[in-house]
Amino acid sequence: MTAAPSRTTWGLRTIEHGLYAAAAYLLVAAAVALLGNAVYEAAHAWTRQGVDAAIVRLLDRVLLALMLAEIIYTLRQAERTHALTAAPFLVIGIIAAVRRMLIITAESVSHADLNDPRFLAALAELVVLGVTILVFTLAIRWQVHPANGAA
């Protein structure tokens, strides 16, 4: 039979739970504010810059909110299991890479010339991001199904 935790252990555990909860609630508030602001910005961008700019801005903000949601999920998992796993961080990385790809694509439309070094740099970054997404996806697959991915 295990001994009851000491007062210090209980106090530290309570503080840890409180910190996890406070961080999660702050992230939820930030995500909600971000989504609200995204709709507002998209509406204004629609009238000033057109549909394309509005959609890119909205997608950028929504993907950032999804990253926050994944961080909240990671906090919940860490709180519940008292262990960190790599998969949530890999998902955050995938979302961040997709988000960056969207931004690069939107910015590169104006200077799509193969002789332009900025365009070539954007293409190179897109390739690196694509490979990163592939590697992160395979890492998640191998973590979830190690027997299937090891062959």
C-alpha positions as CSV (number, residue, x, y, z in Angstrom):
1,M,0.0,0.0,0.0
2,T,1.4,3.4,-0.9
3,A,1.7,6.2,1.6
4,A,-0.5,9.2,1.4
5,P,1.2,12.2,-0.3
6,S,2.8,14.8,2.0
7,R,1.3,18.2,2.3
8,T,4.1,19.6,0.2
9,T,3.5,17.1,-2.6
10,W,-0.2,17.8,-2.4
11,G,0.4,21.6,-2.5
12,L,2.7,21.4,-5.4
13,R,0.3,19.1,-7.3
14,T,-2.6,21.5,-6.6
15,I,-0.5,24.5,-7.9
16,E,0.5,22.5,-11.0
17,H,-3.2,21.7,-11.7
18,G,-4.0,25.4,-11.3
19,L,-1.3,26.5,-13.6
20,Y,-2.4,24.0,-16.3
21,A,-6.0,25.2,-15.9
22,A,-5.0,28.9,-16.0
23,A,-2.9,28.4,-19.1
24,A,-5.6,26.5,-20.8
25,Y,-8.3,29.1,-20.0
26,L,-6.0,31.9,-21.3
27,L,-5.4,30.0,-24.5
28,V,-9.1,29.4,-25.0
29,A,-9.7,33.2,-24.5
30,A,-7.0,34.0,-26.9
31,A,-8.4,31.6,-29.5
32,V,-11.9,33.0,-29.2
33,A,-10.6,36.5,-29.5
34,L,-8.4,35.5,-32.4
35,L,-11.4,34.0,-34.3
36,G,-13.6,37.0,-33.6
37,N,-10.9,39.3,-34.8
38,A,-10.3,37.1,-37.8
39,V,-13.9,37.6,-38.9
40,Y,-13.7,41.3,-38.4
41,E,-10.4,41.6,-40.3
42,A,-11.7,39.4,-43.1
43,A,-14.8,41.5,-43.5
44,H,-12.7,44.7,-43.8
45,A,-10.1,43.1,-46.0
46,W,-12.9,41.9,-48.3
47,T,-14.1,45.5,-48.9
48,R,-10.6,47.0,-49.2
49,Q,-8.4,44.3,-50.8
50,G,-10.8,41.8,-52.3
51,V,-11.9,38.3,-51.7
52,D,-8.5,36.7,-52.1
53,A,-6.8,38.7,-49.4
54,A,-9.8,38.3,-47.1
55,I,-9.8,34.5,-47.5
56,V,-6.0,34.3,-47.0
57,R,-6.2,36.4,-43.9
58,L,-9.1,34.4,-42.5
59,L,-7.3,31.1,-43.2
60,D,-4.2,32.4,-41.5
61,R,-6.1,33.3,-38.4
62,V,-8.1,30.1,-38.3
63,L,-5.0,28.0,-38.6
64,L,-3.4,30.0,-35.7
65,A,-6.5,29.3,-33.6
66,L,-6.2,25.6,-34.5
67,M,-2.6,25.7,-33.3
68,L,-3.9,27.2,-30.0
69,A,-6.5,24.5,-29.8
70,E,-3.9,21.8,-30.2
71,I,-1.8,23.4,-27.5
72,I,-4.8,23.3,-25.2
73,Y,-5.3,19.6,-26.1
74,T,-1.6,19.0,-25.2
75,L,-2.1,20.7,-21.9
76,R,-5.1,18.6,-21.1
77,Q,-3.3,15.4,-22.1
78,A,-0.3,16.4,-20.0
79,E,-2.5,17.2,-17.0
80,R,-4.4,13.9,-17.3
81,T,-1.6,11.5,-18.1
82,H,1.3,13.4,-16.5
83,A,3.3,12.6,-19.6
84,L,4.1,14.5,-22.8
85,T,3.9,12.8,-26.2
86,A,5.3,14.0,-29.5
87,A,2.2,13.7,-31.6
88,P,0.5,16.9,-30.5
89,F,3.6,18.9,-31.1
90,L,4.0,17.4,-34.5
91,V,0.4,18.3,-35.3
92,I,1.1,21.9,-34.2
93,G,4.2,21.8,-36.5
94,I,2.1,20.6,-39.4
95,I,-0.5,23.3,-38.9
96,A,2.2,25.9,-38.7
97,A,3.9,24.7,-41.9
98,V,0.5,24.7,-43.8
99,R,-0.1,28.2,-42.4
100,R,3.3,29.4,-43.6
101,M,2.7,27.7,-47.0
102,L,-0.5,29.6,-47.4
103,I,1.2,32.9,-46.6
104,I,4.1,32.3,-49.0
105,T,1.7,31.3,-51.8
106,A,-0.4,34.4,-51.3
107,E,2.7,36.7,-51.2
108,S,4.3,35.0,-54.2
109,V,1.4,35.5,-56.6
110,S,2.5,39.1,-57.2
111,H,6.0,38.2,-58.3
112,A,5.7,34.8,-60.0
113,D,8.8,35.1,-62.2
114,L,11.4,32.3,-62.3
115,N,14.1,34.9,-62.7
116,D,13.1,36.7,-59.5
117,P,15.3,35.5,-56.6
118,R,12.5,36.2,-54.1
119,F,10.2,33.8,-56.0
120,L,12.9,31.1,-56.2
121,A,13.4,31.5,-52.4
122,A,9.7,31.2,-51.9
123,L,9.7,28.0,-54.0
124,A,12.6,26.6,-52.0
125,E,10.8,27.4,-48.7
126,L,7.6,25.7,-50.0
127,V,9.6,22.5,-50.8
128,V,11.2,22.5,-47.3
129,L,7.8,23.0,-45.7
130,G,6.3,20.2,-47.8
131,V,9.1,17.8,-46.8
132,T,8.6,18.9,-43.2
133,I,4.9,18.1,-43.3
134,L,5.7,14.7,-44.8
135,V,8.2,13.9,-42.2
136,F,6.0,15.0,-39.3
137,T,3.1,13.0,-40.7
138,L,5.2,9.9,-41.0
139,A,6.4,10.5,-37.4
140,I,2.9,10.7,-36.2
141,R,2.0,7.5,-38.1
142,W,4.9,5.6,-36.8
143,Q,4.2,6.8,-33.2
144,V,0.6,5.7,-33.4
145,H,1.2,2.5,-35.4
146,P,4.8,1.5,-34.8
147,A,4.4,-2.1,-36.1
148,N,2.8,-0.9,-39.4
149,G,5.3,1.9,-40.0
150,A,8.5,0.0,-39.2
151,A,8.4,-2.4,-42.2
